[in-house]
Amino acid sequence: MKTWTRKDLTGLDELTSEEINFLLETARAFKGVGERSLKKVPALRGKTLVNFFVEPSTRTRTSFEVAAMRLSADVVNISATASSLQKGETLKDTALNLQALQADIIVLRHSSPGSARFLSERLDSSIINAGDGAHEHPTQGLLDIFTMREKFGRITGLNVVIVGDILFSRVARSNIFGLVKLGANVTLAGPSTLVPRSFENLGVRVVHRIDEALEGADVVNLLRIQHERQRKEYFPGLGEYTALFGLTKARAARLKPSCLVMHPGPINRGVEIDSDVADGSQSVILEQVTNGIAVRMAVLYLCAGGAGIPA
């Protein structure tokens, strides 16, 4: 694949393996920008990006903002409380008004699954999905995969374990879609209420014992419990969850020395991961954050009309 043809990124489910690899190669080219003394290129000079976050976010919104500024774009940040959604305006009308203000790219986080695709089909502006309910979070999936590929040089054949609240996790779904397409062996682990067997239809293995899942793992990606999206009965309680599914120091000691420990954040230390493990030598959690800038630069650049990988 030599050129990019999509104006939007609404999910990894809709991308081919060639498109995912093209995004990753573009991100690799942009990562060097962050290592310069002058961390800026003129790729999106004259373009306007609107960060439209109807749900709260720190990492993702800031990462998109930094990525856009490194590409020399103008950035406007809008939250739900500061928008006309509070006055009863529909999402479509708010977005159409942003487009009328000549926004070239709208980065949308919304609680409703499918909201990004809904706008992409109705607006000429590029729509980037920054998380739509429990559906997808494509740039998080891409940056996770990018981090794995940087460390191992490949995705094909890697044994990737995703632990935690899979049922309500948009991060998990984007990881699954991308990793399976690129040839990884994906295992999901967690309570049966949060990791139902139906996920096996996506080409992954489902287990309900973390020690079984961790055997032979190359990557362990731990997820935050999505309390805001689930009913109380889905979750066994913090102490029980940590005992059964937390990556404790004892469990981490049994991992292969080369195994990566990942987390999309925010971390609940002492719940899904022990503090010493989160800060340990196998952890690449902060590298994920850094790589997120390069990945989002690639997504913004390509969806705004950049056809090929920058030199």
C-alpha positions as CSV (number, residue, x, y, z in Angstrom):
1,M,0.0,0.0,0.0
2,K,1.5,3.4,-1.1
3,T,-1.3,5.9,-0.5
4,W,-4.1,6.5,2.1
5,T,-7.6,7.2,0.8
6,R,-9.8,7.6,3.9
7,K,-10.9,10.9,5.3
8,D,-12.0,9.4,8.7
9,L,-10.8,7.0,11.3
10,T,-13.8,5.6,13.1
11,G,-12.5,2.2,14.1
12,L,-10.0,-0.6,13.4
13,D,-12.7,-3.1,12.6
14,E,-13.2,-1.4,9.2
15,L,-9.5,-1.2,8.3
16,T,-7.5,-3.8,6.4
17,S,-4.2,-5.2,7.7
18,E,-2.5,-3.2,4.9
19,E,-4.1,0.0,6.1
20,I,-3.2,-0.7,9.7
21,N,0.5,-1.3,8.7
22,F,0.5,1.9,6.7
23,L,-0.7,3.9,9.7
24,L,2.0,2.2,11.8
25,E,4.8,3.0,9.3
26,T,3.6,6.6,9.0
27,A,3.7,6.8,12.8
28,R,7.3,5.5,12.8
29,A,8.3,8.2,10.4
30,F,6.7,10.9,12.7
31,K,8.1,9.6,15.9
32,G,11.5,11.1,15.0
33,V,9.9,14.6,15.2
34,G,9.5,14.3,18.9
35,E,13.2,13.5,19.3
36,R,14.3,16.8,17.7
37,S,15.1,20.0,19.5
38,L,12.4,21.7,17.3
39,K,9.5,19.3,17.6
40,K,7.4,20.7,14.7
41,V,6.7,20.1,11.0
42,P,4.5,22.1,8.7
43,A,2.4,19.2,7.5
44,L,-1.0,20.6,8.6
45,R,-0.2,24.3,8.6
46,G,-3.4,26.2,7.9
47,K,-5.6,23.4,9.1
48,T,-7.9,23.6,12.1
49,L,-8.5,20.7,14.4
50,V,-11.4,20.7,17.0
51,N,-11.1,18.4,20.0
52,F,-14.8,17.8,20.7
53,F,-14.9,15.7,23.9
54,V,-18.4,15.0,25.2
55,E,-16.9,12.5,27.8
56,P,-14.0,13.5,30.0
57,S,-10.4,12.8,29.0
58,T,-6.9,13.9,29.9
59,R,-4.4,11.7,28.0
60,T,-6.3,11.3,24.7
61,R,-7.3,15.0,24.4
62,T,-3.9,16.3,25.4
63,S,-2.2,13.8,23.1
64,F,-4.3,14.9,20.1
65,E,-3.6,18.5,20.9
66,V,0.2,17.9,21.1
67,A,0.1,15.9,17.9
68,A,-1.8,18.6,16.0
69,M,0.5,21.4,17.3
70,R,3.5,19.4,16.2
71,L,2.0,19.2,12.7
72,S,1.5,23.0,12.9
73,A,-2.3,22.9,12.9
74,D,-4.5,25.3,14.9
75,V,-6.3,23.6,17.8
76,V,-9.6,24.4,19.5
77,N,-10.8,22.4,22.5
78,I,-14.5,22.0,23.3
79,S,-16.0,20.0,26.2
80,A,-19.7,19.0,26.5
81,T,-20.2,21.5,29.3
82,A,-19.0,24.3,27.1
83,S,-21.0,23.4,24.1
84,S,-24.5,23.9,22.9
85,L,-25.3,20.3,23.7
86,Q,-26.1,21.6,27.1
87,K,-28.8,23.7,25.6
88,G,-30.5,20.8,23.8
89,E,-28.7,21.1,20.4
90,T,-28.1,17.7,18.7
91,L,-24.7,16.3,18.1
92,K,-25.2,16.6,14.3
93,D,-26.1,20.3,14.5
94,T,-23.2,21.0,16.8
95,A,-20.8,19.3,14.4
96,L,-22.3,21.0,11.4
97,N,-21.7,24.3,13.0
98,L,-18.1,23.4,13.7
99,Q,-17.8,22.5,10.0
100,A,-19.3,25.8,9.0
101,L,-16.6,27.4,11.1
102,Q,-14.2,25.7,8.7
103,A,-13.0,22.9,11.0
104,D,-10.9,20.6,8.9
105,I,-10.7,17.8,11.5
106,I,-13.1,17.0,14.4
107,V,-11.7,14.6,17.0
108,L,-14.8,13.2,18.8
109,R,-15.2,11.4,22.1
110,H,-18.8,10.5,22.9
111,S,-20.7,8.1,25.1
112,S,-22.8,6.7,22.2
113,P,-21.4,3.8,20.2
114,G,-21.4,4.7,16.5
115,S,-21.4,8.5,17.1
116,A,-18.1,9.0,15.1
117,R,-19.3,7.0,12.1
118,F,-22.7,8.8,12.3
119,L,-20.9,12.2,11.8
120,S,-18.4,10.8,9.3
121,E,-21.3,9.9,7.0
122,R,-22.8,13.4,7.2
123,L,-19.9,15.8,7.3
124,D,-17.1,16.8,4.9
125,S,-14.7,17.4,7.8
126,S,-12.5,14.5,8.8
127,I,-13.8,12.7,11.8
128,I,-11.5,10.9,14.2
129,N,-13.0,8.6,16.8
130,A,-11.4,9.3,20.2
131,G,-13.7,6.7,21.9
132,D,-17.4,6.0,21.3
133,G,-18.9,4.4,24.4
134,A,-17.9,0.8,24.8
135,H,-17.4,0.4,21.0
136,E,-13.9,1.4,19.8
137,H,-10.9,3.6,20.6
138,P,-8.9,3.2,17.4
139,T,-5.9,5.4,18.2
140,Q,-5.3,3.7,21.6
141,G,-5.4,0.3,19.8
142,L,-2.9,1.6,17.2
143,L,-0.5,3.0,19.8
144,D,-0.6,-0.2,21.8
145,I,0.2,-2.2,18.6
146,F,2.8,0.3,17.6
147,T,4.5,-0.1,21.0
148,M,4.5,-3.9,20.6
149,R,5.9,-3.7,17.1
150,E,8.7,-1.4,18.2
151,K,9.8,-3.8,20.9
152,F,9.5,-7.1,19.0
153,G,9.8,-6.0,15.4
154,R,6.6,-7.8,14.5
155,I,3.1,-8.6,15.5
156,T,2.6,-11.9,13.8
157,G,2.8,-14.8,16.3
158,L,3.0,-12.7,19.4
159,N,1.1,-14.0,22.4
160,V,-0.9,-11.0,23.7
161,V,-3.0,-11.2,26.8
162,I,-5.6,-8.6,27.6
163,V,-6.9,-8.7,31.2
164,G,-9.8,-7.1,32.8
165,D,-13.1,-5.5,31.8
166,I,-13.3,-6.6,28.2
167,L,-17.1,-6.3,28.0
168,F,-17.2,-2.6,28.5
169,S,-13.8,-1.7,27.0
170,R,-13.5,0.2,23.7
171,V,-9.7,-0.2,24.1
172,A,-10.0,-4.0,24.2
173,R,-12.1,-4.1,21.1
174,S,-9.8,-1.9,19.0
175,N,-6.8,-4.0,20.2
176,I,-8.6,-7.2,19.3
177,F,-9.5,-6.0,15.8
178,G,-6.0,-4.8,15.0
179,L,-4.0,-7.6,16.6
180,V,-6.1,-10.4,15.1
181,K,-5.8,-8.8,11.6
182,L,-2.0,-8.6,12.0
183,G,-1.6,-12.2,13.1
184,A,-1.2,-12.1,16.9
185,N,-2.5,-14.8,19.2
186,V,-4.9,-12.9,21.6
187,T,-6.1,-14.2,24.9
188,L,-8.7,-12.4,27.0
189,A,-8.8,-13.0,30.8
190,G,-11.1,-11.8,33.5
191,P,-14.3,-12.6,35.4
192,S,-16.9,-14.5,33.3
193,T,-19.3,-11.5,33.8
194,L,-16.8,-9.2,32.1
195,V,-15.3,-11.7,29.6
196,P,-18.1,-13.7,28.1
197,R,-17.4,-16.6,25.7
198,S,-19.0,-14.7,22.9
199,F,-15.7,-12.9,22.3
200,E,-14.3,-16.1,20.9
201,N,-16.3,-15.2,17.7
202,L,-13.7,-12.5,17.1
203,G,-10.9,-15.1,16.8
204,V,-9.5,-14.9,20.4
205,R,-9.1,-17.3,23.3
206,V,-11.1,-16.6,26.4
207,V,-10.0,-17.9,29.9
208,H,-11.2,-17.1,33.4
209,R,-8.0,-17.8,35.3
210,I,-5.2,-15.2,34.9
211,D,-2.4,-17.6,35.7
212,E,-3.5,-19.8,32.7
213,A,-3.6,-16.7,30.5
214,L,-0.1,-15.5,31.5
215,E,1.7,-18.7,30.5
216,G,3.9,-17.9,27.5
217,A,2.7,-14.3,27.2
218,D,4.8,-11.8,25.2
219,V,2.6,-8.9,26.2
220,V,0.2,-8.3,29.1
221,N,-2.2,-5.4,28.6
222,L,-4.2,-4.6,31.8
223,L,-7.4,-2.7,31.6
224,R,-9.1,-0.4,34.0
225,I,-12.5,-1.5,35.4
226,Q,-15.1,0.6,33.6
227,H,-17.3,1.4,36.6
228,E,-19.1,4.2,34.7
229,R,-20.4,1.8,32.1
230,Q,-21.3,-1.3,34.0
231,R,-23.9,-2.3,36.5
232,K,-22.8,-3.2,40.1
233,E,-23.4,-7.0,39.7
234,Y,-20.8,-7.3,36.9
235,F,-17.9,-6.6,39.3
236,P,-16.9,-8.9,42.2
237,G,-15.4,-6.1,44.3
238,L,-11.9,-4.6,44.4
239,G,-10.3,-6.9,46.8
240,E,-11.6,-10.1,45.1
241,Y,-10.7,-8.7,41.7
242,T,-7.1,-8.0,42.7
243,A,-6.7,-11.4,44.3
244,L,-8.1,-13.2,41.2
245,F,-7.0,-11.0,38.3
246,G,-4.5,-8.4,39.4
247,L,-1.0,-8.4,38.1
248,T,0.7,-8.7,41.5
249,K,4.4,-8.8,42.1
250,A,4.2,-12.6,42.5
251,R,2.4,-13.1,39.2
252,A,4.7,-10.7,37.4
253,A,7.8,-12.6,38.7
254,R,6.6,-15.6,36.6
255,L,6.4,-13.7,33.4
256,K,9.1,-14.2,30.7
257,P,11.9,-11.5,31.1
258,S,11.0,-10.2,27.6
259,C,7.3,-9.9,28.4
260,L,5.9,-6.3,28.1
261,V,3.5,-4.9,30.7
262,M,1.1,-2.4,29.2
263,H,-1.8,-0.3,30.5
264,P,-3.9,2.3,28.5
265,G,-4.4,4.4,31.7
266,P,-5.5,5.8,34.0
267,I,-4.0,3.2,36.3
268,N,-5.7,2.0,39.5
269,R,-2.5,1.1,41.4
270,G,-3.0,-1.9,43.6
271,V,-6.1,-3.0,41.8
272,E,-5.4,-4.2,38.3
273,I,-1.6,-3.8,38.7
274,D,0.8,-3.6,41.6
275,S,2.7,-0.2,41.8
276,D,6.1,-2.0,41.6
277,V,5.1,-3.8,38.4
278,A,3.7,-0.6,36.9
279,D,7.0,1.1,37.5
280,G,9.2,-1.9,36.8
281,S,11.6,-2.7,34.0
282,Q,9.1,-4.6,31.9
283,S,6.5,-1.8,32.0
284,V,6.2,0.3,28.8
285,I,3.2,2.3,30.1
286,L,4.9,5.7,29.7
287,E,6.3,4.7,26.3
288,Q,2.7,4.0,25.2
289,V,1.9,7.7,26.0
290,T,4.9,8.9,24.0
291,N,4.0,6.7,21.1
292,G,0.5,7.9,21.2
293,I,1.7,11.3,19.9
294,A,3.4,9.8,16.9
295,V,0.4,7.6,16.1
296,R,-2.1,10.5,16.4
297,M,0.2,12.6,14.2
298,A,0.0,9.9,11.6
299,V,-3.8,9.6,11.8
300,L,-4.3,13.4,11.6
301,Y,-1.8,13.8,8.7
302,L,-3.3,11.0,6.6
303,C,-7.0,11.7,7.3
304,A,-6.4,15.4,6.5
305,G,-5.1,14.5,3.0
306,G,-1.5,13.4,3.4
307,A,-1.3,10.6,0.8
308,G,2.0,8.9,1.6
309,I,4.5,8.2,4.3
310,P,6.4,11.4,5.0
311,A,10.2,11.4,4.3
